[in-house]
Amino acid sequence: MNAAVQKFLRLESASGVLLVIAMILALLAENSLLQPYYDTLLKTPVELRVGKLHLAKPLLLWINDALMAVFFLLVGLELKREMLVGQLSSPAQIALPTIAAIGGIAVPSLIYIFFNSSDPIAMKGWAIPAATDIAFALGVMALLGSRVPAALKLFLLAIAIIDDIGAIIIIAIFYSGDLSTTSLIAAAGALAVLAFLNYRKTTSIALYLTVGTALWIAVLESGVHATLAGILLAFFIPLRGTEDNDTSPLMRLEHDLHPSVAYIILPIFAFANAGISLEGISLSSLLEPVPLGIALGLFLGKQIGIFGTVWAAVKSGLAQLPEGLNWMHIYGVSVLCGIGFTMSLFISSLAFEQGALAYATNDRLGILAGSIISAVAGYLILRLTSSRSS
């Protein structure tokens, strides 16, 4: 395993610990005397005005639209690097995790749909259990230390990266609002400038980020979700430097962003979105269609979808198990991928942000239940498997 991948795994693992702390703090804030202050903080109006440009949103939406755009910029940089020179750069490397990720998106979504097909508002959340939180999953795996084969960590990383691609496509197609032609034209203009900079082999990160900010504003005003601007910007950042400077602009920006995203942006997002009121919540609350569909989608859907498709692909000869891994390793990772947390919370904020706020507590309850059960079960399975291997 090369040094860059090892550093990535360490960062994501540590971020998983911070996410747990942020989640606990959010729950404490929402269920204590701090609740009015917590809610007031998230509703605090924040305005940005430059000439005729005026952006006004509560703090929560700035976190979800602006900070998460930076997160998706990092995701896009990781995707581009992996597709050009990493784990997704050859058909042999990409085949099995791609099959696994598709199964891990499809089956959880179908389980959610099964429980909520009669409710058109609840159906907006069909993609919530389709996501995997790479930071949490790697954080749990890190608790096992050297007991876990390096190949298993890379397999989980590849599945999560492809899962992110699926989430990006879902957000772009299903969670965009009414479109503004003027803003879309402005966004197209910004993309044209980025394409020109890339064509001229420009390596100035500051220049790309300046145009990227204009792209984010245009996308924000267009009705397409603003976080997609981060992905679009990432794919124009060049991997190669110039002859005079062989430092990769893409890898340099990824290196600079990673600590901020892992240690600041994702914990802030978790703190802002994980606070749910536990008043009146009982086992029967979890058995309502929305939380039940999410929890079972994450816990059962992920393991059935991922393990089932991997088993079928290997038995049919379409792919081979990574060297050094056995079926219990694959099953443990399949269960661990049921940790949806950050990405599931993000998709649920898009699904129920308008006209469906009554579903907010239910969906977060399902996300927390499914993610926690998957984390504990996945850890125990991999721990048992590692002990037997030893």
Residue pairs with C-beta under 8 A, 6 or more apart in sequence:
1 150
1 153
1 154
4 251
5 86
5 154
5 157
8 78
8 157
8 258
9 138
9 142
9 153
9 157
10 142
11 258
11 259
11 262
12 134
12 135
12 138
12 139
12 262
13 135
13 138
13 139
13 141
13 142
14 139
14 262
14 263
15 135
15 139
15 261
15 262
15 263
15 266
15 267
16 133
16 135
16 136
16 137
16 138
16 139
16 140
16 142
17 139
18 262
18 263
18 266
18 267
19 133
19 135
19 136
19 139
19 266
19 267
19 270
19 341
19 342
20 136
20 139
21 267
22 267
22 268
22 270
22 271
22 274
23 270
23 271
23 274
23 341
23 368
25 271
26 38
26 270
26 271
26 272
26 273
26 274
26 275
27 274
27 275
27 276
27 278
28 34
29 35
29 37
29 38
29 271
29 275
30 38
30 39
30 275
30 276
30 277
30 278
31 277
31 278
31 279
35 277
38 275
41 59
42 58
42 59
42 60
42 272
43 58
43 59
43 60
44 58
44 59
45 56
45 57
45 58
45 59
46 56
46 57
46 58
46 59
46 62
47 54
47 55
47 56
48 54
48 55
48 56
49 55
53 217
55 217
55 220
57 65
59 272
60 272
60 273
63 268
63 269
63 272
63 273
64 269
64 272
64 273
64 346
64 349
65 220
65 225
65 226
65 227
66 216
66 226
67 265
67 268
67 269
68 227
68 230
68 265
68 269
68 346
69 216
69 226
69 227
69 229
69 230
70 230
70 257
70 260
70 261
70 265
71 227
71 230
71 261
71 265
71 266
71 269
72 168
72 227
72 228
72 230
72 231
72 234
73 212
73 230
73 231
73 233
73 234
73 257
74 230
74 234
74 254
74 257
74 258
74 261
75 164
75 168
75 230
75 231
75 234
76 230
76 231
76 232
76 233
76 234
76 235
77 234
77 237
77 250
77 253
77 254
77 257
78 161
78 254
79 88
79 161
79 164
79 165
79 231
79 234
80 234
80 235
80 237
80 239
80 250
81 239
81 250
81 251
81 254
82 88
82 89
82 158
82 161
83 89
84 239
85 239
87 93
87 94
87 97
87 154
87 157
87 158
87 161
88 94
88 97
88 158
88 161
88 162
93 158
94 158
94 162
95 313
95 318
95 319
96 155
96 310
96 313
96 314
96 319
96 320
96 321
96 322
97 155
97 158
97 159
97 161
97 162
98 162
99 309
99 310
99 313
99 318
99 319
100 159
100 305
100 306
100 309
100 310
100 334
101 159
101 162
101 163
101 165
101 166
101 306
102 166
102 309
103 304
103 305
103 306
103 308
103 309
103 310
104 130
104 132
104 159
104 163
104 301
104 302
104 305
104 306
104 309
104 334
104 337
105 130
105 163
105 166
105 305
106 130
106 305
107 297
107 301
107 302
107 304
107 305
107 308
108 129
108 130
108 297
108 298
108 301
108 302
108 305
109 126
109 127
109 129
109 130
109 297
109 301
110 301
111 129
111 293
111 296
111 297
111 300
111 301
112 125
112 126
112 128
112 129
112 293
112 294
112 297
112 301
113 123
113 126
113 293
114 293
115 289
115 290
115 292
115 293
115 296
116 122
116 123
116 125
116 126
116 289
116 290
116 293
117 123
119 289
121 352
121 355
121 356
121 359
122 289
122 290
122 293
122 359
124 351
124 352
124 356
125 290
125 293
125 294
125 347
125 348
125 351
125 352
125 359
125 363
127 167
127 170
127 174
127 175
127 347
127 351
128 294
128 297
128 340
128 344
128 347
128 348
128 351
128 363
128 366
128 367
129 293
129 294
129 295
129 296
129 297
129 298
129 301
129 302
129 340
129 344
129 366
129 370
130 163
130 166
130 167
130 170
130 297
130 347
131 163
131 167
131 340
131 343
131 344
131 346
131 347
132 159
132 160
132 163
132 302
132 337
132 338
132 339
132 340
132 343
133 339
133 340
133 341
133 342
133 343
133 344
133 371
134 156
134 157
134 160
134 161
134 164
135 262
135 266
135 342
136 339
136 341
136 342
136 371
136 375
137 156
137 160
137 336
137 337
137 339
137 378
138 153
138 156
138 157
140 336
140 339
140 375
140 378
140 379
141 148
141 152
141 153
141 156
141 336
141 382
143 379
144 379
144 382
144 383
144 386
147 382
147 383
147 386
147 387
147 389
147 390
148 382
148 386
149 324
149 325
149 329
151 322
151 323
151 324
151 325
152 322
152 325
152 329
152 333
152 382
154 322
155 322
155 325
155 330
155 333
156 333
156 336
156 337
159 306
159 333
159 337
160 337
163 337
164 343
167 343
167 347
168 228
168 231
170 347
171 225
171 227
171 228
171 347
171 350
172 224
172 225
172 228
175 225
175 347
175 350
175 351
176 223
176 224
176 225
177 223
177 224
178 223
179 222
179 223
179 224
180 221
180 222
180 223
183 218
183 219
183 221
183 222
183 223
184 218
184 222
184 224
186 214
186 218
186 221
186 222
187 215
187 218
187 219
187 222
187 224
187 229
189 218
190 211
190 212
190 214
190 215
190 218
191 215
191 232
191 236
193 211
194 208
194 211
194 212
194 215
194 232
194 233
194 236
195 236
197 207
197 208
197 211
197 236
198 236
198 237
198 238
201 238
201 240
201 242
202 208
202 238
203 238
203 241
203 242
203 245
203 249
205 237
205 249
205 252
205 253
208 233
208 236
208 237
208 249
209 233
211 233
212 229
212 230
212 233
215 229
215 232
215 233
216 226
216 229
216 230
216 233
218 229
219 225
219 226
219 228
219 229
219 232
220 226
220 229
225 350
234 250
237 249
237 250
237 253
238 248
238 249
238 250
239 248
239 249
239 250
239 251
240 246
240 248
241 247
241 248
241 249
266 342
269 342
269 345
269 346
270 341
270 342
270 345
273 345
273 346
273 349
273 364
274 345
274 364
274 368
276 360
276 361
276 364
276 365
276 368
277 361
281 361
281 365
285 291
285 362
285 365
286 292
286 295
286 365
286 366
286 369
288 362
290 359
290 362
290 363
290 366
291 362
291 363
291 365
291 366
291 369
292 366
293 366
294 340
294 344
294 363
294 366
294 367
294 369
294 370
295 366
295 367
295 369
295 370
295 373
296 370
297 370
298 338
298 339
298 340
298 344
298 366
298 367
298 370
298 371
298 373
298 374
299 335
299 338
299 370
299 373
299 374
299 377
301 338
302 334
302 335
302 337
302 338
302 374
303 331
303 334
303 335
303 337
303 338
305 334
306 330
306 333
306 334
306 337
307 330
307 331
307 334
310 319
310 321
310 330
310 334
311 327
311 330
313 319
314 320
314 321
321 327
321 330
326 385
326 389
328 381
328 384
328 385
328 388
329 382
329 385
331 381
332 378
332 381
332 382
332 385
333 378
333 382
335 374
335 377
335 378
335 381
336 374
336 375
336 378
336 379
336 382
337 374
337 378
338 370
338 371
338 373
338 374
338 378
339 371
339 374
339 375
339 378
340 367
340 370
340 371
340 374
341 367
341 368
341 371
344 367
344 371
345 364
345 367
348 360
348 363
348 364
348 367
351 363
352 359
352 360
352 363
